[in-house]
Amino acid sequence: MTEYGALLTVAHEAVDLARDMMRTLRPGVLTGKGDRDMASEVDFAIERTLRAFLAERTPQVGFLGEEEGTSGAGEELTWSLDPVDGTVNFVHGSPLCAVSLGLIARQRSVLGVIDLPFLGNRYSAALGQGAFCDGERIHASRTGDLGEALVALGDFAVGEDATGRNAHRLAITAAFAERAQRVRMFGSAAIDLAWLAHGRLDAFVMLSNKPWDTSAGVIIAAEAGARLADLDGSPHTADSGATIGASEALLPAVLALVREAAVAARPAE
């Protein structure tokens, strides 16, 4: 057991609470968070429950939740929670949603638990311990051929300047549609990263990096053998602007295509 082993046990207990709430509670009243973005009553209920549980069990660790921000006085470690990753899917009755709880140390993910309540899977990892799905060791894809790759893309932007921000996303979609075996958009970064870890996806591209979305999935994918990077190819951290993952062999081609798409998306002068 590594130094994070005890905290991994606590994380599983916390996510057990969240999983049961997602399975049994209806979305309830929706709270608008901007253009076509929302939080459900379940988002708030799970976040408040886990914030209290983790404050009691790990008072030395800070907490960051998507819906209500930071609490606690953790200087070295911070829990990072997305109570319902894929809220729009959840509200529409799609099973493609997840609870995502990560632990960040010095801007790097060191522990993560992702539960897919309606698909019946639990993914987890801690630094140096490997990655697991339902207790079984998992490994990321090793393909180096983009033509054989199943690629997942993050959601299109909504809100302020969505049209401008989506120009690059649309260019990326077109580029991968021409060269990858298939392109998918599942609407949950936690699922994308968990399935990258499990070899069910060969690459993942998301032009954003909210810690509650990525902290759990990044360490799970990395412990499974995937490589996670920012747009410039530097190792992924909580400060990265994008979240791009693939095998060591495939990542250069993925990054090159994303950069080509950025050039293609620039407005003509």
C-alpha positions, 0 to 999 in steps of 0.5 A: 500500500502506498502513502495514498492507500488509506485515502483511496479507501476513503475515496471509495467510501465517499463515492459509494455514497454518491453512487447510491444517491445518483441511482435513487434520486431524481434530477429535481429542480434544475439551476441554470449556470449559463447558456445551456448549462445547468446543475441538478438537485442531485449535483448539489446534494451529492457535493454537500454530502461528500464535502461533509463526509470528507471533511470529517474523515480527512480534515487535513485535506482541502476540498474543491467541488464543481458546484460550490467551490472550495472549503477546508484548509488543505495545503498539500492535498485537495479533493476534487469532485464532480458530483454528476459528470454529464449532468445533461446526460443524467437529466435526459435519462442517459446512462453516460454519467459518472461520479468523479472524485480525484485527489490533487497534490502539488497540481498533479493528480495522485488518486482517483475514483470514477463510478458509472452508476447506471453502467455498473462499473467502478474505476480507480487508481492511486499513484504507483498502484496501477489502474483498476475496473471493478477490482481487475487491473486494466491497461490502456490501448497501445495502438500507434495507428490513427487509422485504427483509433477510436477517438473521443472528443470533449463537448462543444463549448457553450456560453460566451464566445461559444462560436469562436471557441467551437471553431477549433473544436469543429476543425478537430472533429473534421480532421479526426473524422477524415483520419481516425477509424471513428470519432465519438462524443459521450458528454462525460470527461470522466467516462472518456478518461476511464475508457481511455484507461480501459482500452475502450478508447484509443485517444481523447481530446478535450480543449479544457481542463477543469480539475473536477472533470479531469483529476480522477480520470487523468491518474486512472488513465496514466496508471493504465499506461496512457500518456496525458498532455497539454496542447504543447505536449507537456505533461498534464497538470491541474494548470494545463489548458487542455486534456489530451490522452493516448498511447505513447505511440499515438500521442504525437499524431494526435497532438499534430492533428489538433495543432493542424486543426488550430491553424485551419480554424483561424479566421482568414486575414 
